[in-house]
Amino acid sequence: MEPLVSTSWLAKEMGACDLRIVDATKYVAAPERDARAEYLASHIPGAVFMDLAELVDTGQPVENMAPTAEKFASRMQTLGLGDGSRIVLYDNSPHKSAARAWWLLTLFGAHNVAILDGGFAKWLAEVRPVESGNVTLRHRHFTVWRDEKLVRDKAAVHANIVSGGEVLVDARGGDIFTGDAPGLRPQLAAGHIPGSRNMPFGLFFNPDGSWKQGDALEAAFTKAGVDLARPLVATCGSGMTACIIAFGAHLLGKTDVAVYDGSWAEWGADPATPKATGSE
């Protein structure tokens, strides 16, 4: 299974015994939207709901940090996702939250995971079938392990400012990156991690919401000043859209990409961390 699958491919594969479809919608800073309620009202037939808002480590002082391996495995097993499953993720979020679900599954050892190109919006635009209500699948064993190569903590990012061994790429909007506008958390410091490159997550998508691929995707990295020959670390506001960078790099065949899971929610809240403003 390719990492990015089309709606026509999914329509043909629906019903396969090893295929699992997952609605991974999460809304960021949109209290008027309820992702679970919207799933219950309408979703791709057979899809289960992955609650990304709950799939976090509540023992951490920083919001949205990846859960423990044990918690993740338990939630996946309950959803019927397990060893041998082909997992297709989609969302209906402007922040393309399926990428976060892809990163979590990859972090914890899943091997055959894809994102539906264009998401639920494209599925609906093509007038494909939907259903309502909750989907419950048979409990399935999920062998979990955490790939530490795919994640960075604050100490590692701080050390990289000096070493410059990895390129830090920030998915937040340009005016938030420069410090000219407040982010979603105005209580945090303004600006960005010194030495990082700005690549707002919208650059990864075509006007119709599909993912850029091939030369167009590579050109987006190049225009942002990102050297794809070097290892990358993706960051953003809370670890959500950073996963878009990670998946985009994955589409280009890069394997040396990690996510700074604490992102600006952690870095911007610490008065001891260095901050930069402006475009550099």
C-alpha positions in Angstrom: 0.0 0.0 0.0 1.4 3.4 -1.0 1.6 6.1 1.8 -0.9 8.2 0.0 -4.0 6.5 -1.5 -6.8 7.9 -3.7 -10.5 7.9 -3.0 -11.0 5.6 -6.0 -8.4 3.2 -4.6 -10.2 3.2 -1.2 -13.6 2.7 -2.8 -12.3 -0.5 -4.6 -10.5 -1.8 -1.5 -13.4 -1.3 1.0 -14.5 -4.6 2.5 -11.1 -6.2 2.4 -10.6 -8.2 5.6 -7.3 -6.6 6.5 -8.3 -3.0 5.7 -9.1 -0.6 8.5 -10.4 2.9 7.8 -9.9 5.5 10.5 -11.4 9.0 10.9 -8.6 10.9 12.6 -10.3 14.3 12.6 -9.2 16.8 15.3 -10.1 20.4 15.4 -7.5 22.8 16.9 -8.8 25.9 18.7 -12.3 25.4 17.4 -14.6 24.7 20.4 -17.7 24.9 18.2 -16.6 21.8 16.3 -17.0 18.3 17.9 -15.0 15.8 15.9 -16.6 12.7 17.5 -20.1 14.1 17.0 -19.4 14.9 13.4 -18.0 11.3 12.9 -21.2 9.8 14.4 -23.3 11.9 12.1 -21.4 11.0 8.9 -18.2 9.0 8.0 -16.8 6.7 5.4 -18.5 3.3 5.7 -16.6 1.1 8.1 -14.5 3.8 9.6 -13.7 3.9 13.3 -12.9 7.1 15.2 -9.4 7.8 16.5 -9.8 10.3 19.3 -6.6 12.3 18.9 -7.7 14.8 21.6 -7.6 11.9 24.1 -4.6 10.1 22.6 -2.0 12.1 24.6 0.2 11.7 27.7 -1.8 13.4 30.5 1.2 13.0 32.8 3.2 15.6 30.8 3.0 19.3 31.6 2.9 20.1 27.9 -0.4 19.6 26.0 -0.7 17.1 23.1 2.4 15.1 23.8 2.4 11.5 22.5 0.9 9.0 24.8 2.8 6.1 26.5 3.3 3.0 24.4 0.9 1.1 26.6 -1.9 3.6 26.3 -1.4 3.8 22.5 -1.5 0.0 22.1 -4.6 -0.3 24.3 -6.5 2.3 22.2 -5.5 0.8 18.9 -6.5 -2.7 20.0 -9.9 -1.3 21.1 -10.4 0.2 17.7 -9.6 -3.1 16.0 -6.3 -1.9 14.6 -3.5 -4.4 15.0 -0.7 -6.5 13.5 -1.3 -7.2 9.8 -3.8 -4.3 9.4 -3.7 -2.0 6.4 -4.7 1.3 7.9 -6.1 4.2 5.9 -6.4 7.5 7.7 -8.5 10.5 6.8 -9.7 13.7 8.4 -12.0 16.7 7.9 -9.8 19.2 9.7 -8.2 22.3 8.3 -5.1 21.3 10.2 -4.9 17.9 8.3 -4.9 15.9 11.5 -4.6 12.6 9.8 -0.8 13.4 9.5 -0.6 13.4 13.3 -2.3 10.0 13.4 0.1 8.7 10.8 3.1 9.9 12.8 1.8 8.3 16.0 1.1 5.0 14.3 4.6 5.0 12.8 6.2 6.1 16.0 4.7 3.1 17.8 5.6 0.5 15.2 2.7 0.2 12.7 4.1 -0.8 9.2 1.3 -0.4 6.7 -0.3 3.1 7.2 -1.6 5.5 4.5 -3.4 8.8 4.3 -6.4 9.3 2.1 -5.5 12.0 -0.4 -8.0 14.9 -0.2 -9.6 13.5 3.0 -13.3 13.4 3.8 -13.9 16.6 1.8 -12.8 14.9 -1.4 -14.8 11.8 -0.6 -18.0 13.9 -0.1 -17.3 16.1 -3.2 -17.3 12.9 -5.3 -20.7 11.9 -3.7 -19.3 8.6 -2.4 -21.3 6.7 0.3 -21.3 7.6 3.9 -22.9 6.2 7.0 -23.7 7.3 10.5 -23.4 5.8 14.0 -20.5 4.2 15.8 -18.4 1.4 14.2 -17.1 -1.3 16.5 -14.5 -3.8 15.3 -13.2 -7.0 16.8 -10.4 -6.4 19.3 -7.0 -7.0 17.6 -3.5 -7.4 19.1 -1.2 -4.4 18.4 2.5 -5.1 19.0 3.9 -1.8 20.2 7.3 -0.3 20.4 8.5 3.3 20.3 10.9 4.3 17.6 13.0 7.0 19.4 14.5 8.1 16.1 11.3 9.7 15.1 10.9 12.1 18.1 13.0 14.9 19.6 12.8 16.5 23.0 13.6 20.0 24.2 17.2 19.1 25.2 18.0 17.6 21.8 16.5 20.7 20.0 18.5 23.0 22.2 21.7 21.1 21.5 21.0 21.2 17.8 21.1 25.0 17.9 24.8 24.7 18.6 25.6 21.7 16.5 23.4 22.5 13.5 23.4 18.8 12.6 19.6 18.8 11.8 17.5 21.3 9.9 14.6 22.5 12.1 11.4 23.2 10.0 8.5 25.1 11.5 5.0 24.6 10.2 3.4 27.6 11.7 2.1 30.6 9.7 4.7 33.1 8.6 3.6 36.0 10.8 3.5 33.8 13.8 7.0 32.5 13.0 8.4 36.0 12.7 6.7 37.1 15.9 4.5 39.7 14.2 1.3 38.0 15.2 0.3 36.0 18.2 -0.2 32.3 17.8 -3.1 30.2 19.2 -1.6 30.5 22.6 -1.0 34.2 23.2 0.4 33.6 26.6 3.6 32.1 25.0 6.6 34.1 23.9 6.6 35.3 20.3 9.0 34.1 17.6 10.6 30.8 16.7 13.5 28.5 17.6 16.8 30.1 16.4 18.0 28.6 13.2 14.7 27.1 12.1 13.2 27.4 8.6 9.6 28.4 8.1 7.4 26.2 6.0 3.7 26.9 6.8 1.7 23.6 6.5 -0.5 25.0 3.8 2.4 24.8 1.4 2.1 21.0 1.3 -1.3 21.1 -0.4 -2.8 21.9 -3.7 -5.8 24.3 -3.9 -8.2 21.3 -3.9 -6.8 20.0 -0.6 -4.8 17.1 -2.1 -1.2 16.7 -1.2 1.6 18.0 -3.4 3.8 15.3 -4.7 7.0 14.8 -6.6 8.7 17.9 -8.1 6.0 20.2 -6.7 6.6 19.0 -3.2 10.3 19.1 -3.5 10.1 22.6 -4.9 8.1 23.7 -1.8 10.9 22.5 0.5 13.5 24.1 -1.7 11.7 27.5 -1.8 11.6 27.4 2.0 15.3 27.0 2.2 15.2 23.4 3.5 18.1 21.2 2.4 16.5 17.8 1.9 20.0 16.2 1.9 20.2 16.9 5.7 18.2 15.3 8.5 15.0 17.2 9.4 13.2 18.0 12.7 9.7 19.3 12.3 8.1 21.6 14.8 4.9 23.7 15.0 2.6 25.1 17.8 1.7 21.8 19.6 3.1 18.9 17.5 0.1 18.7 15.2 1.0 20.3 11.9 4.7 19.4 12.4 3.5 15.9 11.4 2.5 17.3 8.0 6.1 18.2 7.4 7.2 14.7 8.5 4.7 13.1 6.1 5.6 15.4 3.2 9.2 14.4 3.6 8.2 10.8 3.8 6.4 11.1 0.5 9.8 12.2 -1.0 11.5 9.1 0.5 13.2 10.7 3.4 13.6 8.5 6.5 15.8 10.8 8.6 12.9 13.0 9.9 11.8 13.5 13.5 9.1 15.6 15.2 9.8 17.9 18.2 6.7 16.8 20.0 6.7 19.6 22.6 7.0 22.2 19.8 6.3 25.9 20.6 3.9 24.9 23.4 6.9 23.7 25.4 9.7 26.0 23.9 7.7 29.2 24.0 6.6 28.6 27.6 10.2 28.2 28.9 11.8 31.6 29.7 15.2 29.9 29.6 15.0 28.8 25.9 16.4 31.1 23.2 13.9 32.7 20.9 14.3 34.5 17.6 12.1 36.9 15.7 12.0 38.0 12.1 12.3 35.8 9.1 15.7 34.3 10.0 
